[in-house]
Each structure stands twice: as C-alpha cells, then as structure tokens.
C-alpha cells in the first residue's frame, strides 16, 4: 500500500470519527451519567452498547445540542417506553394515563434526609 493511500485512509477514518462524535448518541453519552433513566442500572465501557438514547418527544430529528430531548435508557426500558407510546397512539388515553416520558431516577432525591442522619 502506498504512503499516499495510507494517509488518505487515516484522514478518512479521522473524518468519520469526528462525524460520529457529532451524532446525538455520542453527545448524550458525554452529557449524562451512564445510568438508565428508568431502572437506574449503571453501565461501563463493557456493556455501554446496551445503553440507548431515547428521544423524549419521539422525534429522532429533534436533537438540540443541550440534550433536552434525550434520556439514556437501557435496551429493556427503551423498548418498554416505545411500546407504551405505541399503545397510547393506537388506543388513546387521557393525560393522566400517559405518564411523563422524562426519567424517573433521581440519585439525589432523598439527599437532604440522608445528610441529617
């Protein structure tokens, strides 16, 4: 392989990496802790492929840079969220039937009480 061809391949690989890092998954993984927003399962590099980015409004084209339309969910919780949404669309329901699609896990929810102890 010629030196020029190798340089070209390396440059292409770097461009690909930069484009991929601009993607919403990479941005979300940098913004948020690697914890499922529903079941609170924690992730490491070893199992990170099982952590997905969920679009809160279900619009995959809505990707604000601040991550306000994303939440990290494990594969199982993500599937469950989409199933709930499909059922809501198909069968309808009142606003009280459809819980907020925001994450429910808050690691600091009881921090004030824990600090008192």
Chimera marker file (.cmm) of the C-alpha trace (Angstrom):
<marker_set name="trace">
<marker id="1" x="0.000" y="0.000" z="0.000" r="1" g="1" b="0" radius="0.5"/>
<marker id="2" x="1.441" y="3.357" z="-0.949" r="1" g="1" b="0" radius="0.5"/>
<marker id="3" x="2.209" y="6.086" z="1.573" r="1" g="1" b="0" radius="0.5"/>
<marker id="4" x="-0.360" y="8.393" z="-0.052" r="1" g="1" b="0" radius="0.5"/>
<marker id="5" x="-3.089" y="5.734" z="0.150" r="1" g="1" b="0" radius="0.5"/>
<marker id="6" x="-2.340" y="5.157" z="3.854" r="1" g="1" b="0" radius="0.5"/>
<marker id="7" x="-2.527" y="8.884" z="4.606" r="1" g="1" b="0" radius="0.5"/>
<marker id="8" x="-5.822" y="9.050" z="2.746" r="1" g="1" b="0" radius="0.5"/>
<marker id="9" x="-7.266" y="6.147" z="4.777" r="1" g="1" b="0" radius="0.5"/>
<marker id="10" x="-6.134" y="7.695" z="8.064" r="1" g="1" b="0" radius="0.5"/>
<marker id="11" x="-7.651" y="11.057" z="7.143" r="1" g="1" b="0" radius="0.5"/>
<marker id="12" x="-10.921" y="9.369" z="6.160" r="1" g="1" b="0" radius="0.5"/>
<marker id="13" x="-11.010" y="7.442" z="9.446" r="1" g="1" b="0" radius="0.5"/>
<marker id="14" x="-10.464" y="10.659" z="11.410" r="1" g="1" b="0" radius="0.5"/>
<marker id="15" x="-13.259" y="12.430" z="9.496" r="1" g="1" b="0" radius="0.5"/>
<marker id="16" x="-15.588" y="9.506" z="10.140" r="1" g="1" b="0" radius="0.5"/>
<marker id="17" x="-14.770" y="9.587" z="13.868" r="1" g="1" b="0" radius="0.5"/>
<marker id="18" x="-15.412" y="13.348" z="14.052" r="1" g="1" b="0" radius="0.5"/>
<marker id="19" x="-18.752" y="12.983" z="12.268" r="1" g="1" b="0" radius="0.5"/>
<marker id="20" x="-19.783" y="10.110" z="14.509" r="1" g="1" b="0" radius="0.5"/>
<marker id="21" x="-18.898" y="12.079" z="17.633" r="1" g="1" b="0" radius="0.5"/>
<marker id="22" x="-21.204" y="14.837" z="16.443" r="1" g="1" b="0" radius="0.5"/>
<marker id="23" x="-24.026" y="12.291" z="16.496" r="1" g="1" b="0" radius="0.5"/>
<marker id="24" x="-26.599" y="12.507" z="19.229" r="1" g="1" b="0" radius="0.5"/>
<marker id="25" x="-25.598" y="9.240" z="20.890" r="1" g="1" b="0" radius="0.5"/>
<marker id="26" x="-22.032" y="10.363" z="21.467" r="1" g="1" b="0" radius="0.5"/>
<marker id="27" x="-23.212" y="13.776" z="22.663" r="1" g="1" b="0" radius="0.5"/>
<marker id="28" x="-25.711" y="12.228" z="25.072" r="1" g="1" b="0" radius="0.5"/>
<marker id="29" x="-23.080" y="9.861" z="26.469" r="1" g="1" b="0" radius="0.5"/>
<marker id="30" x="-20.862" y="12.859" z="27.181" r="1" g="1" b="0" radius="0.5"/>
<marker id="31" x="-23.673" y="14.900" z="28.768" r="1" g="1" b="0" radius="0.5"/>
<marker id="32" x="-25.316" y="12.335" z="31.007" r="1" g="1" b="0" radius="0.5"/>
<marker id="33" x="-24.089" y="9.745" z="33.508" r="1" g="1" b="0" radius="0.5"/>
<marker id="34" x="-24.164" y="6.199" z="32.153" r="1" g="1" b="0" radius="0.5"/>
<marker id="35" x="-27.259" y="5.214" z="34.119" r="1" g="1" b="0" radius="0.5"/>
<marker id="36" x="-30.674" y="4.140" z="32.800" r="1" g="1" b="0" radius="0.5"/>
<marker id="37" x="-33.158" y="6.929" z="33.480" r="1" g="1" b="0" radius="0.5"/>
<marker id="38" x="-35.858" y="4.415" z="34.417" r="1" g="1" b="0" radius="0.5"/>
<marker id="39" x="-34.404" y="1.399" z="36.218" r="1" g="1" b="0" radius="0.5"/>
<marker id="40" x="-31.169" y="3.089" z="37.394" r="1" g="1" b="0" radius="0.5"/>
<marker id="41" x="-28.953" y="0.305" z="36.005" r="1" g="1" b="0" radius="0.5"/>
<marker id="42" x="-25.368" y="1.528" z="35.729" r="1" g="1" b="0" radius="0.5"/>
<marker id="43" x="-23.202" y="0.991" z="32.656" r="1" g="1" b="0" radius="0.5"/>
<marker id="44" x="-19.490" y="0.724" z="31.937" r="1" g="1" b="0" radius="0.5"/>
<marker id="45" x="-17.481" y="0.626" z="28.718" r="1" g="1" b="0" radius="0.5"/>
<marker id="46" x="-18.000" y="-3.152" z="28.709" r="1" g="1" b="0" radius="0.5"/>
<marker id="47" x="-21.809" y="-3.023" z="28.427" r="1" g="1" b="0" radius="0.5"/>
<marker id="48" x="-22.301" y="0.502" z="27.051" r="1" g="1" b="0" radius="0.5"/>
<marker id="49" x="-23.818" y="-0.877" z="23.847" r="1" g="1" b="0" radius="0.5"/>
<marker id="50" x="-26.879" y="-1.805" z="25.942" r="1" g="1" b="0" radius="0.5"/>
<marker id="51" x="-27.495" y="1.846" z="26.858" r="1" g="1" b="0" radius="0.5"/>
<marker id="52" x="-29.580" y="3.706" z="24.279" r="1" g="1" b="0" radius="0.5"/>
<marker id="53" x="-30.612" y="7.304" z="23.673" r="1" g="1" b="0" radius="0.5"/>
<marker id="54" x="-34.355" y="7.855" z="23.869" r="1" g="1" b="0" radius="0.5"/>
<marker id="55" x="-35.945" y="10.921" z="22.243" r="1" g="1" b="0" radius="0.5"/>
<marker id="56" x="-38.448" y="12.227" z="24.766" r="1" g="1" b="0" radius="0.5"/>
<marker id="57" x="-40.741" y="13.614" z="22.066" r="1" g="1" b="0" radius="0.5"/>
<marker id="58" x="-40.219" y="10.506" z="19.881" r="1" g="1" b="0" radius="0.5"/>
<marker id="59" x="-38.851" y="12.713" z="17.071" r="1" g="1" b="0" radius="0.5"/>
<marker id="60" x="-35.415" y="11.430" z="16.070" r="1" g="1" b="0" radius="0.5"/>
<marker id="61" x="-34.776" y="14.601" z="14.068" r="1" g="1" b="0" radius="0.5"/>
<marker id="62" x="-35.147" y="16.806" z="17.165" r="1" g="1" b="0" radius="0.5"/>
<marker id="63" x="-31.602" y="16.829" z="18.556" r="1" g="1" b="0" radius="0.5"/>
<marker id="64" x="-30.902" y="20.069" z="20.458" r="1" g="1" b="0" radius="0.5"/>
<marker id="65" x="-27.265" y="20.450" z="21.458" r="1" g="1" b="0" radius="0.5"/>
<marker id="66" x="-28.181" y="20.769" z="25.148" r="1" g="1" b="0" radius="0.5"/>
<marker id="67" x="-29.629" y="17.242" z="25.150" r="1" g="1" b="0" radius="0.5"/>
<marker id="68" x="-33.017" y="18.379" z="26.410" r="1" g="1" b="0" radius="0.5"/>
<marker id="69" x="-34.832" y="15.905" z="24.145" r="1" g="1" b="0" radius="0.5"/>
<marker id="70" x="-32.721" y="12.906" z="25.152" r="1" g="1" b="0" radius="0.5"/>
<marker id="71" x="-32.546" y="10.494" z="28.008" r="1" g="1" b="0" radius="0.5"/>
<marker id="72" x="-30.403" y="7.429" z="28.384" r="1" g="1" b="0" radius="0.5"/>
<marker id="73" x="-32.363" y="4.193" z="28.761" r="1" g="1" b="0" radius="0.5"/>
<marker id="74" x="-31.271" y="0.564" z="28.829" r="1" g="1" b="0" radius="0.5"/>
<marker id="75" x="-32.490" y="-1.611" z="25.972" r="1" g="1" b="0" radius="0.5"/>
<marker id="76" x="-35.343" y="-3.019" z="28.047" r="1" g="1" b="0" radius="0.5"/>
<marker id="77" x="-36.663" y="0.296" z="29.352" r="1" g="1" b="0" radius="0.5"/>
<marker id="78" x="-36.309" y="1.843" z="25.886" r="1" g="1" b="0" radius="0.5"/>
<marker id="79" x="-38.370" y="-0.955" z="24.325" r="1" g="1" b="0" radius="0.5"/>
<marker id="80" x="-40.954" y="-0.558" z="27.085" r="1" g="1" b="0" radius="0.5"/>
<marker id="81" x="-41.176" y="3.207" z="26.522" r="1" g="1" b="0" radius="0.5"/>
<marker id="82" x="-41.771" y="2.764" z="22.800" r="1" g="1" b="0" radius="0.5"/>
<marker id="83" x="-44.357" y="0.051" z="23.437" r="1" g="1" b="0" radius="0.5"/>
<marker id="84" x="-46.196" y="2.366" z="25.861" r="1" g="1" b="0" radius="0.5"/>
<marker id="85" x="-46.090" y="5.167" z="23.301" r="1" g="1" b="0" radius="0.5"/>
<marker id="86" x="-47.404" y="2.919" z="20.510" r="1" g="1" b="0" radius="0.5"/>
<marker id="87" x="-50.262" y="1.796" z="22.742" r="1" g="1" b="0" radius="0.5"/>
<marker id="88" x="-51.036" y="5.394" z="23.637" r="1" g="1" b="0" radius="0.5"/>
<marker id="89" x="-51.127" y="6.378" z="19.959" r="1" g="1" b="0" radius="0.5"/>
<marker id="90" x="-53.174" y="3.327" z="18.990" r="1" g="1" b="0" radius="0.5"/>
<marker id="91" x="-55.676" y="3.311" z="21.849" r="1" g="1" b="0" radius="0.5"/>
<marker id="92" x="-55.508" y="6.863" z="23.126" r="1" g="1" b="0" radius="0.5"/>
<marker id="93" x="-55.803" y="7.865" z="26.705" r="1" g="1" b="0" radius="0.5"/>
<marker id="94" x="-56.053" y="10.840" z="28.958" r="1" g="1" b="0" radius="0.5"/>
<marker id="95" x="-53.048" y="12.823" z="30.110" r="1" g="1" b="0" radius="0.5"/>
<marker id="96" x="-53.316" y="11.049" z="33.460" r="1" g="1" b="0" radius="0.5"/>
<marker id="97" x="-52.957" y="7.688" z="31.679" r="1" g="1" b="0" radius="0.5"/>
<marker id="98" x="-49.776" y="8.741" z="29.902" r="1" g="1" b="0" radius="0.5"/>
<marker id="99" x="-47.036" y="9.341" z="32.442" r="1" g="1" b="0" radius="0.5"/>
<marker id="100" x="-44.345" y="11.836" z="31.602" r="1" g="1" b="0" radius="0.5"/>
<marker id="101" x="-41.648" y="10.399" z="29.371" r="1" g="1" b="0" radius="0.5"/>
<marker id="102" x="-38.912" y="12.011" z="31.427" r="1" g="1" b="0" radius="0.5"/>
<marker id="103" x="-36.577" y="9.891" z="33.505" r="1" g="1" b="0" radius="0.5"/>
<marker id="104" x="-37.737" y="8.887" z="36.941" r="1" g="1" b="0" radius="0.5"/>
<marker id="105" x="-34.419" y="8.104" z="38.609" r="1" g="1" b="0" radius="0.5"/>
<marker id="106" x="-33.033" y="10.869" z="40.800" r="1" g="1" b="0" radius="0.5"/>
<marker id="107" x="-29.992" y="9.795" z="42.816" r="1" g="1" b="0" radius="0.5"/>
<marker id="108" x="-30.233" y="12.908" z="44.997" r="1" g="1" b="0" radius="0.5"/>
<marker id="109" x="-33.953" y="12.729" z="45.734" r="1" g="1" b="0" radius="0.5"/>
<marker id="110" x="-33.524" y="12.000" z="49.446" r="1" g="1" b="0" radius="0.5"/>
<marker id="111" x="-30.143" y="13.655" z="49.927" r="1" g="1" b="0" radius="0.5"/>
<marker id="112" x="-31.359" y="16.200" z="52.474" r="1" g="1" b="0" radius="0.5"/>
<marker id="113" x="-32.702" y="13.479" z="54.765" r="1" g="1" b="0" radius="0.5"/>
<marker id="114" x="-29.578" y="11.348" z="54.313" r="1" g="1" b="0" radius="0.5"/>
<marker id="115" x="-27.376" y="14.301" z="55.269" r="1" g="1" b="0" radius="0.5"/>
<marker id="116" x="-29.348" y="14.775" z="58.506" r="1" g="1" b="0" radius="0.5"/>
<marker id="117" x="-28.515" y="11.216" z="59.643" r="1" g="1" b="0" radius="0.5"/>
<link id1="1" id2="2" r="1" g="1" b="0" radius="0.2"/>
<link id1="2" id2="3" r="1" g="1" b="0" radius="0.2"/>
<link id1="3" id2="4" r="1" g="1" b="0" radius="0.2"/>
<link id1="4" id2="5" r="1" g="1" b="0" radius="0.2"/>
<link id1="5" id2="6" r="1" g="1" b="0" radius="0.2"/>
<link id1="6" id2="7" r="1" g="1" b="0" radius="0.2"/>
<link id1="7" id2="8" r="1" g="1" b="0" radius="0.2"/>
<link id1="8" id2="9" r="1" g="1" b="0" radius="0.2"/>
<link id1="9" id2="10" r="1" g="1" b="0" radius="0.2"/>
<link id1="10" id2="11" r="1" g="1" b="0" radius="0.2"/>
<link id1="11" id2="12" r="1" g="1" b="0" radius="0.2"/>
<link id1="12" id2="13" r="1" g="1" b="0" radius="0.2"/>
<link id1="13" id2="14" r="1" g="1" b="0" radius="0.2"/>
<link id1="14" id2="15" r="1" g="1" b="0" radius="0.2"/>
<link id1="15" id2="16" r="1" g="1" b="0" radius="0.2"/>
<link id1="16" id2="17" r="1" g="1" b="0" radius="0.2"/>
<link id1="17" id2="18" r="1" g="1" b="0" radius="0.2"/>
<link id1="18" id2="19" r="1" g="1" b="0" radius="0.2"/>
<link id1="19" id2="20" r="1" g="1" b="0" radius="0.2"/>
<link id1="20" id2="21" r="1" g="1" b="0" radius="0.2"/>
<link id1="21" id2="22" r="1" g="1" b="0" radius="0.2"/>
<link id1="22" id2="23" r="1" g="1" b="0" radius="0.2"/>
<link id1="23" id2="24" r="1" g="1" b="0" radius="0.2"/>
<link id1="24" id2="25" r="1" g="1" b="0" radius="0.2"/>
<link id1="25" id2="26" r="1" g="1" b="0" radius="0.2"/>
<link id1="26" id2="27" r="1" g="1" b="0" radius="0.2"/>
<link id1="27" id2="28" r="1" g="1" b="0" radius="0.2"/>
<link id1="28" id2="29" r="1" g="1" b="0" radius="0.2"/>
<link id1="29" id2="30" r="1" g="1" b="0" radius="0.2"/>
<link id1="30" id2="31" r="1" g="1" b="0" radius="0.2"/>
<link id1="31" id2="32" r="1" g="1" b="0" radius="0.2"/>
<link id1="32" id2="33" r="1" g="1" b="0" radius="0.2"/>
<link id1="33" id2="34" r="1" g="1" b="0" radius="0.2"/>
<link id1="34" id2="35" r="1" g="1" b="0" radius="0.2"/>
<link id1="35" id2="36" r="1" g="1" b="0" radius="0.2"/>
<link id1="36" id2="37" r="1" g="1" b="0" radius="0.2"/>
<link id1="37" id2="38" r="1" g="1" b="0" radius="0.2"/>
<link id1="38" id2="39" r="1" g="1" b="0" radius="0.2"/>
<link id1="39" id2="40" r="1" g="1" b="0" radius="0.2"/>
<link id1="40" id2="41" r="1" g="1" b="0" radius="0.2"/>
<link id1="41" id2="42" r="1" g="1" b="0" radius="0.2"/>
<link id1="42" id2="43" r="1" g="1" b="0" radius="0.2"/>
<link id1="43" id2="44" r="1" g="1" b="0" radius="0.2"/>
<link id1="44" id2="45" r="1" g="1" b="0" radius="0.2"/>
<link id1="45" id2="46" r="1" g="1" b="0" radius="0.2"/>
<link id1="46" id2="47" r="1" g="1" b="0" radius="0.2"/>
<link id1="47" id2="48" r="1" g="1" b="0" radius="0.2"/>
<link id1="48" id2="49" r="1" g="1" b="0" radius="0.2"/>
<link id1="49" id2="50" r="1" g="1" b="0" radius="0.2"/>
<link id1="50" id2="51" r="1" g="1" b="0" radius="0.2"/>
<link id1="51" id2="52" r="1" g="1" b="0" radius="0.2"/>
<link id1="52" id2="53" r="1" g="1" b="0" radius="0.2"/>
<link id1="53" id2="54" r="1" g="1" b="0" radius="0.2"/>
<link id1="54" id2="55" r="1" g="1" b="0" radius="0.2"/>
<link id1="55" id2="56" r="1" g="1" b="0" radius="0.2"/>
<link id1="56" id2="57" r="1" g="1" b="0" radius="0.2"/>
<link id1="57" id2="58" r="1" g="1" b="0" radius="0.2"/>
<link id1="58" id2="59" r="1" g="1" b="0" radius="0.2"/>
<link id1="59" id2="60" r="1" g="1" b="0" radius="0.2"/>
<link id1="60" id2="61" r="1" g="1" b="0" radius="0.2"/>
<link id1="61" id2="62" r="1" g="1" b="0" radius="0.2"/>
<link id1="62" id2="63" r="1" g="1" b="0" radius="0.2"/>
<link id1="63" id2="64" r="1" g="1" b="0" radius="0.2"/>
<link id1="64" id2="65" r="1" g="1" b="0" radius="0.2"/>
<link id1="65" id2="66" r="1" g="1" b="0" radius="0.2"/>
<link id1="66" id2="67" r="1" g="1" b="0" radius="0.2"/>
<link id1="67" id2="68" r="1" g="1" b="0" radius="0.2"/>
<link id1="68" id2="69" r="1" g="1" b="0" radius="0.2"/>
<link id1="69" id2="70" r="1" g="1" b="0" radius="0.2"/>
<link id1="70" id2="71" r="1" g="1" b="0" radius="0.2"/>
<link id1="71" id2="72" r="1" g="1" b="0" radius="0.2"/>
<link id1="72" id2="73" r="1" g="1" b="0" radius="0.2"/>
<link id1="73" id2="74" r="1" g="1" b="0" radius="0.2"/>
<link id1="74" id2="75" r="1" g="1" b="0" radius="0.2"/>
<link id1="75" id2="76" r="1" g="1" b="0" radius="0.2"/>
<link id1="76" id2="77" r="1" g="1" b="0" radius="0.2"/>
<link id1="77" id2="78" r="1" g="1" b="0" radius="0.2"/>
<link id1="78" id2="79" r="1" g="1" b="0" radius="0.2"/>
<link id1="79" id2="80" r="1" g="1" b="0" radius="0.2"/>
<link id1="80" id2="81" r="1" g="1" b="0" radius="0.2"/>
<link id1="81" id2="82" r="1" g="1" b="0" radius="0.2"/>
<link id1="82" id2="83" r="1" g="1" b="0" radius="0.2"/>
<link id1="83" id2="84" r="1" g="1" b="0" radius="0.2"/>
<link id1="84" id2="85" r="1" g="1" b="0" radius="0.2"/>
<link id1="85" id2="86" r="1" g="1" b="0" radius="0.2"/>
<link id1="86" id2="87" r="1" g="1" b="0" radius="0.2"/>
<link id1="87" id2="88" r="1" g="1" b="0" radius="0.2"/>
<link id1="88" id2="89" r="1" g="1" b="0" radius="0.2"/>
<link id1="89" id2="90" r="1" g="1" b="0" radius="0.2"/>
<link id1="90" id2="91" r="1" g="1" b="0" radius="0.2"/>
<link id1="91" id2="92" r="1" g="1" b="0" radius="0.2"/>
<link id1="92" id2="93" r="1" g="1" b="0" radius="0.2"/>
<link id1="93" id2="94" r="1" g="1" b="0" radius="0.2"/>
<link id1="94" id2="95" r="1" g="1" b="0" radius="0.2"/>
<link id1="95" id2="96" r="1" g="1" b="0" radius="0.2"/>
<link id1="96" id2="97" r="1" g="1" b="0" radius="0.2"/>
<link id1="97" id2="98" r="1" g="1" b="0" radius="0.2"/>
<link id1="98" id2="99" r="1" g="1" b="0" radius="0.2"/>
<link id1="99" id2="100" r="1" g="1" b="0" radius="0.2"/>
<link id1="100" id2="101" r="1" g="1" b="0" radius="0.2"/>
<link id1="101" id2="102" r="1" g="1" b="0" radius="0.2"/>
<link id1="102" id2="103" r="1" g="1" b="0" radius="0.2"/>
<link id1="103" id2="104" r="1" g="1" b="0" radius="0.2"/>
<link id1="104" id2="105" r="1" g="1" b="0" radius="0.2"/>
<link id1="105" id2="106" r="1" g="1" b="0" radius="0.2"/>
<link id1="106" id2="107" r="1" g="1" b="0" radius="0.2"/>
<link id1="107" id2="108" r="1" g="1" b="0" radius="0.2"/>
<link id1="108" id2="109" r="1" g="1" b="0" radius="0.2"/>
<link id1="109" id2="110" r="1" g="1" b="0" radius="0.2"/>
<link id1="110" id2="111" r="1" g="1" b="0" radius="0.2"/>
<link id1="111" id2="112" r="1" g="1" b="0" radius="0.2"/>
<link id1="112" id2="113" r="1" g="1" b="0" radius="0.2"/>
<link id1="113" id2="114" r="1" g="1" b="0" radius="0.2"/>
<link id1="114" id2="115" r="1" g="1" b="0" radius="0.2"/>
<link id1="115" id2="116" r="1" g="1" b="0" radius="0.2"/>
<link id1="116" id2="117" r="1" g="1" b="0" radius="0.2"/>
</marker_set>
